[in-house]
Amino acid sequence: MKVLIIEDHALFAESLQLALNLEGYDVECLPVSQVGGAQGVLAAVARIRPRIVLLDLDLGGVGDGVRLITPMVKAGIEVVVVTASSDRARWGECLHWGARKVLSKSQQLNEILSTVRRINQGFPVIDREEREALINYGHEQGLERVALQRRLALLTPREETVLGELMRGRTVRDISTSSFVSEATVRTQVKAILAKLEVSSQLAAVGLANSAGWHPSRD
């Protein structure tokens, strides 16, 4: 059985390849930095035709590995995500798009080997209840992210700038001085930001923006 490892950390990939080779599998590592983006990865997968793909999510220049899952599943490949991410909403998203299981890189190597072995033998690798719970959690978190993005989109360009300054740790006085407006004006702008984001403090506003990966549009 052919196993393909799609992973941009060479040492981890080589260790995994060695362990799987000792188990008797035909294993290949895909050098993601040399294949030319997501489409290059998918073209290489189609050429190699593995039965199982062990997929990392954070693939450097290739981007988010989540978008690779569905095309590979549609091609009849069993996808197992092996990631350093502890974001269980992201895990749920992977399962939603067809991954058989998501494993943490912090788990013992034997857990990965056991998962590959069970797939090869035709056994389930995750309880239905656990799978559904993760998918539902990912869906709920996705809805929350959409709602947050909509609130952030309500900010005016000036409010975006002020929120960006708050995210950099600058005070109302700092923002007032650098933008040549009064502190009262900046406080009014901060109040408008808090109202639109539906939070009660500058700290909460900064936390929401960071959790959404938001940056001012002019950055």
N, C-alpha and C positions, 0 to 999 in steps of 0.2 A: 504494500500500500504506500502510495506517495504522499508525503506530508510537505507542505510548503510553509516556511516561516517568513512572515512579512514584518520586519522589525528593524528599526534604524539604530539600535544599540548593538554593535557588533559582538561585544563580549557576551551579552545575554543570549543573543541568537546562536552563537557558536556553542555555548554551554548546553542550550536546549537541543541543538542539532546532535551533539555528541551523545546526550542521554537517549534521544530517540533512536539513533543509529544502534546503540547497544541493545535497544529493545527489538531491533530487527526491521525497522522501518526505512524506507527509501526517502531520505530527507534532503531538501534543498533550501537554502536561504536566499531570499531575493534582495539584492542590493538596491534599496529604494532610492538612494541618492543618484543612481545611474540610469534610471528607467524613464525619466521625463514626466513626472507628475502622475496624477491618478489614472489617466487613460493609459499611460505607459505601464503602470502596475497591472491594470486589468488585461492589457495585451499580453504581458508576460505570463500572467496566470492562465490565460487561454492557451498559450503555447505549452506551458508545463503540464497542465491538466492534472492538478493534484486531487486527491480524494478529500483531504482535510487541509484547511488553511488555519494556521495560528497567527492571529492578526493583532498587532499593536494598534492603538488608537492615535497616538501622537507621533506622526511620521515625518516630522521636520518639514522639508519643502513640499512634500506630497500633501500635507494638510491632515485633516481629520479622517481617520480610518473608517469612521461610521459610514460614510457615503460609499465605501467599497463593499459593504456587506451584501446589500440586496443584489447587485449584479452577479456576485459570486454565487449566492444562494440560488438565483435563477438558473445558473449554469450547472446546478446539481452538486455544488461543493458544500461540504460541511464546514462551517466557519465557527471557530472558537476564538473569542477575544481574550487576549492576555495583556493586561494593562496595569500601569502604575496608578491610574486614576481611582480614587475611592468614591467618586460621585455616583451614587446608586441610581440617580435619575438617568445618568448617562448609560449605566448598565442596562436599565430598563429600555432605553432607546435602542440599544444594540439588539436586545432580544426581540423587540418589536419589529425590527427590520430583518429578522431571520437568523440571528446567531444562535447556535445551539446552547452555548453557555458563555459566561464571562468569568474569568479568573483573574485574581490579583497577582501581580508579580511578587508580592510579599509572601504568598503562600509557598509551601514546600513544592519542590520540583515534582515530587511523586504525585501531587494532585493533578498536574498537567498531564503527566504520563498516564495516570489512571483515566482521565477524561478521554484521551486519544484511544486508549485501549477499549474503553466501553463503546465508543462510537464505532470502532472497527468491528466489535462483536455484535453491534446492533442493539445495544442496551441504551436506555434513557440516561441522561447525564444531569438532569435537574428535575426536581419535583414540580408537578404542574402548579401547585399552590404557590411555590416560591417564584416560579416564572411569571405567573399572572400578577402576583403582588409587585414584582419589580416593574413589569410593563405598566401597571396602573399608576405606580409612583412616578415613573418617568413621564407618563401622560399628564398627570396633575402638575408636576413641576414645569412641564412645557407650557401648560396653560398659564401658570403664574408668570413665567418669563415673558409670554406674549403680552399679558396685561401690564407688566412692568415696562416693557418697551413702548407700549402705547402711552403710558403716563410720561415717560421720558420724552416722547415725541411732542408733548404739549409745551415743552420749554421754548421760550423765545431764544434767539441767538445770544442776547445779553445774559439771560438766565443760564444758558449752557456754559458761557464763559465763567460766570460766578461759581457754578457748581464745579467746573473743572479746577478752579483755583482752590476751592474748599477741599477737593480730593488731593491736592498737592500739599495740604496742611497749612494753607494760608488763612489768616484771620480776616475778619471784616475790615479792620483798620488797614491791614496790608493791601487788601483788594481796593479799598477806597483810595489809598495813596497812589497805587500803581495805575489806576484808571481815571484819576483826577475827578472823582465825584465824592459827594459827602458820605459819611458813614451811614447817615439816615437813609440815603438812597440805596446803598448796598443792603442794609437791613430789610428794606421793603422788598428788594429783589429776592433775598433769602427767604422771606416769608412766602413769597409767591411760589418759590421752588418747593418749599415744604408742603404747601397746599396742593400743588399739582401732583406731587409724589405721594401724598396722603401719609406723611410722617410728621413727627412732632419735634424733631431735633436735627441739627446739622449733621451729627454723627450718624443718625439713621439714614439720612439722605445720601451721605457718602457711602455707607454700607450697601445700600440698594444699588447705587450706580456701579460700585465695584463688583457686586454679585452678578450684575447683568453684563459685565465686560464693557461698560459704556465709556465713551470718551467724547468730548466736545467735537462737533462736526468740523471745526476749524483746526483741530490738532492734526 
